[in-house]
Amino acid sequence: MKQILNKIWERWKWFGQLIGDFVARIILSLFYFTVVVPFALGVRLLGNPLTAKAGEGVSSFWTEYRGGV
């Protein structure tokens, strides 16, 4: 009887792992397409996070350090 229950338990664990992997992929995909993609599009369209554009008549991208320490 114990061997039968162990076999059922092992198969149940395998099934649970299969379902868990499937659900995790769906949840992560939904998170990616509902949070990460819109945020990235907004940053790309509205911002310049690296300030990589030189001003008029400037030949260098160098910026002076204005902090202390």
Protein Blocks (a to p, Z undefined) as FASTA:
>chain_A
ZZmmmmmmmmmmmmmmmmmmmmmmmmmmmmmmmmmmmmmmmmmmmmcfkopaccehiabf
bdcdfbeZZ
